[in-house]
């Protein structure tokens, strides 16, 4: 049974940092392309970052490039998102996703506000 459990969200001031984690189980995590998505209130879900399972190559949405870093630990079946220099417009629920698996976790909420 596929399971993705996101954690690490919270309330942070503008300019602050958070590190999100996604614990994966029920599938061969090390073979799947993984991504972080986010959905802000009243907006559609959007892709934030992705990482190749073997090469570790990454891709980022322009709005987070240079501020966010996606990484993974295949030995721990865990995906990470380091978020620095957070802005109010980064406020959203953040989700991890395995490519081609039709499953979404519950997400973790990030609020950037002073």
C-alpha positions, 0 to 999 in steps of 0.5 A, a space after each residue: 500500500 502506497 503511503 506518503 507522509 509529509 511533515 515539517 511545515 509550520 509558521 515562519 517569518 518572511 526570510 526564514 527557513 523550513 525543511 520539509 520531509 516526506 516519508 515514503 512506503 509501499 513502493 520502490 522509492 529508489 526507482 521513482 522520480 519524486 516531486 514536491 507540489 504545493 497548493 495555495 488557498 484558492 489556487 491550483 496545485 503547482 509543481 515546485 521541484 523534482 528529482 531523478 531517482 538515480 542521477 539526483 538531477 533536479 528541476 525547479 519552478 522559476 519562482 523557487 529557484 535559488 531558494 529551495 533545494 530538493 533532495 532524497 535519501 533512498 536508503 531512508 525512503 525519504 524526500 526532502 525540501 529545504 526552503 530558504 528565504 521564504 516569502 508570503 507567497 510561498 504559503 501553501 500546503 506542500 505535497 510530495 508525489 511519486 511520478 506515475 503513482 496516483 496517490 497524494 498524502 495529506 500534505 504539510 501546511 506552510 505559512 509565511 507571515 510576520 
